[in-house]
Amino acid sequence: AMCANTTRPLSRLTCSTGSPNYTSIRAAGWRVVLLDAQDGLTRDRDGRGLIGAAQLDWLRSELEDAALAGEQVILVMHQLLVDPSTGQPMDGSTHRGQTGDAPPGGSWIESTQDFILNRAEVLSLLSNFDNVRLSLHGHVHANSIVTRRGVAFVTTASPIEFPMHWREVTVHECELRLTTHAIDVPRQRDKSRQADRRGGRAAR
């Protein structure tokens, strides 16, 4: 909880659009910033992401405005900013652990495919603000939660993928809750487990 009232849900949404592909939603002391993680890429060859220069300037303006307004911030984007196992940005090599060892995030993590290319620039920008609380991601088909400098970085898989969980984000005026729900279908869950071929993936 971030203030006394933790029961009143959000209402009276307002939006601020930076382009057709990225925008923000404001309500009751919160700002949800929806980013386009393919911005500036003319062709998707390997699944990597990018936050273009104009969008990065817009994000900086959104964070500054949110700070002045006393708003807490939630970020939403597809590709990753940090390693979903360690919370650290990965280097530019194809894999971590170039000696042949598995990378800390597991062999299922590819720094050239799973991450936003200019993640260091984005993370540097975020480090200037203490009101960013949560960053939501997908792309790697895994469930993980790591914290870096006060920000929770959360990846979420499709509910059909092992271990068949889905996440609920509940935002109140002074509180943010992240709840993981299991889907109670034992036979389908066993099939999903057998079909999972990406060893090392987090299942939290």
C-alpha positions in Angstrom: 0.0 0.0 0.0 1.2 3.5 -0.9 -1.3 5.6 1.0 -4.1 5.3 3.5 -7.0 4.4 1.2 -6.5 0.9 -0.3 -10.0 0.0 -1.1 -11.4 2.3 -3.8 -11.0 1.0 -7.3 -9.9 3.0 -10.3 -12.4 5.2 -12.1 -12.5 8.2 -14.5 -9.8 7.0 -17.0 -8.0 9.5 -19.2 -5.6 8.7 -22.0 -2.5 10.4 -23.5 -1.5 9.1 -26.9 2.0 9.4 -28.2 1.3 7.6 -31.5 -1.2 5.0 -32.8 1.1 2.4 -31.3 1.9 3.7 -27.8 -0.2 5.5 -25.2 -0.8 6.0 -21.5 -3.9 5.6 -19.3 -4.3 7.7 -16.2 -6.6 7.1 -13.3 -6.7 7.7 -9.5 -3.0 8.3 -9.0 -1.7 5.7 -11.5 -0.4 6.0 -15.0 -0.2 2.8 -17.2 2.2 3.3 -20.1 1.7 1.0 -23.0 4.9 0.9 -25.2 5.5 -0.3 -28.7 8.5 -2.6 -28.4 8.8 -3.0 -32.2 9.1 0.7 -32.8 11.8 1.5 -35.3 12.2 -2.0 -36.6 11.2 -2.2 -40.3 11.4 -6.0 -40.3 11.0 -8.6 -37.5 13.8 -11.1 -38.3 14.5 -12.6 -34.9 11.9 -11.4 -32.4 14.0 -8.7 -30.8 12.5 -5.4 -29.7 13.3 -1.7 -29.9 12.1 1.5 -28.3 12.6 4.2 -31.0 14.1 7.6 -30.2 10.8 9.5 -30.5 9.0 7.0 -28.3 11.9 7.2 -25.7 11.5 11.0 -25.6 7.7 10.5 -25.2 8.3 8.0 -22.4 10.7 10.5 -20.6 7.9 13.2 -20.9 5.3 10.7 -19.5 7.5 9.8 -16.5 8.3 13.4 -15.8 4.6 14.3 -15.9 3.7 11.4 -13.7 6.3 12.4 -11.1 5.0 16.0 -11.1 1.4 14.7 -10.7 2.4 12.3 -7.9 1.4 9.3 -10.0 2.7 5.7 -9.7 3.6 4.1 -13.0 3.1 0.7 -14.6 4.9 -0.2 -17.9 3.6 -2.7 -20.5 5.7 -4.0 -23.4 6.3 -7.2 -25.2 10.0 -8.0 -25.2 12.2 -8.0 -22.1 14.3 -5.3 -20.4 16.0 -7.6 -17.9 17.0 -11.2 -17.5 13.8 -12.9 -16.0 15.9 -15.0 -13.6 18.4 -12.5 -12.3 16.9 -9.0 -12.9 20.0 -7.9 -14.7 20.3 -6.6 -18.3 22.1 -9.1 -20.5 25.1 -8.3 -22.6 25.1 -8.3 -26.4 26.4 -11.8 -26.9 24.2 -14.5 -28.5 24.1 -16.3 -25.2 25.4 -15.6 -21.8 28.1 -18.0 -20.6 30.3 -18.1 -23.7 32.4 -20.8 -22.1 29.7 -23.3 -22.8 27.9 -23.0 -19.5 24.2 -22.3 -19.6 23.4 -18.6 -19.2 22.1 -17.5 -15.8 18.6 -17.1 -17.2 18.6 -20.6 -18.6 19.3 -21.8 -22.1 15.9 -20.5 -23.2 17.1 -16.9 -23.1 18.6 -15.3 -26.2 20.0 -11.8 -25.8 19.7 -11.2 -29.6 16.0 -12.4 -29.8 14.2 -11.9 -26.5 15.3 -8.4 -25.4 14.8 -4.8 -26.4 18.0 -3.8 -28.2 18.4 -0.5 -26.5 17.3 -1.8 -23.0 20.3 -0.2 -21.4 19.1 3.2 -22.5 15.5 2.5 -21.3 16.7 1.2 -17.9 19.0 4.3 -17.6 15.9 6.5 -18.1 13.9 4.5 -15.6 16.6 4.8 -12.9 15.9 8.5 -12.8 12.4 8.0 -11.4 11.3 6.3 -8.1 7.6 6.1 -9.1 7.9 3.2 -11.6 6.4 0.1 -9.7 5.8 -2.6 -12.3 6.9 -3.6 -15.8 4.9 -6.3 -17.6 6.3 -8.4 -20.4 5.6 -11.5 -22.5 7.5 -12.9 -25.5 9.5 -15.7 -23.7 6.5 -17.9 -22.9 7.5 -18.2 -19.2 6.4 -16.9 -15.8 8.9 -15.0 -13.7 9.1 -12.1 -11.3 12.3 -10.3 -10.5 12.9 -6.9 -8.9 15.5 -4.4 -10.0 15.9 -1.0 -8.2 12.4 -1.1 -6.8 10.7 -2.1 -10.0 9.0 -5.5 -10.3 9.7 -7.0 -13.8 7.1 -9.6 -14.6 6.9 -12.0 -17.5 3.8 -14.0 -18.2 3.2 -17.0 -20.5 0.0 -18.0 -22.2 -2.4 -19.9 -19.9 -2.2 -22.9 -22.1 1.6 -23.2 -21.5 3.0 -25.2 -18.5 2.4 -24.7 -15.6 -1.0 -23.2 -16.9 -1.2 -20.1 -14.8 -2.7 -16.7 -15.5 -2.0 -13.4 -13.7 -4.4 -10.8 -12.4 -3.2 -7.2 -11.9 -5.5 -5.3 -9.5 -4.9 -1.6 -9.2 -6.5 0.5 -6.5 -5.9 4.1 -5.7 -3.1 3.3 -3.2 -2.3 -0.3 -3.9 -1.1 -2.6 -6.6 -1.7 -6.4 -6.4 -0.4 -9.1 -8.6 -2.1 -12.5 -8.2 -1.2 -15.7 -10.0 -4.0 -18.2 -10.6 -3.6 -21.9 -11.5 -6.0 -23.4 -14.0 -7.3 -26.6 -12.4 -7.3 -29.0 -15.4 -4.9 -31.8 -14.4 -5.0 -33.8 -17.7 -4.4 -30.7 -19.9 -1.7 -29.5 -17.4 0.1 -32.9 -17.8 0.0 -32.6 -21.6 1.3 -29.0 -21.4 4.2 -30.2 -19.2 5.1 -32.9 -21.7 5.0 -30.5 -24.5 7.3 -28.0 -22.8 10.7 -28.3 -24.5 12.4 -25.2 -23.3 14.3 -26.4 -20.3 15.2 -24.0 -17.5 12.2 -21.7 -17.8 10.9 -20.1 -14.6 7.5 -21.3 -13.5 6.7 -18.9 -10.6 
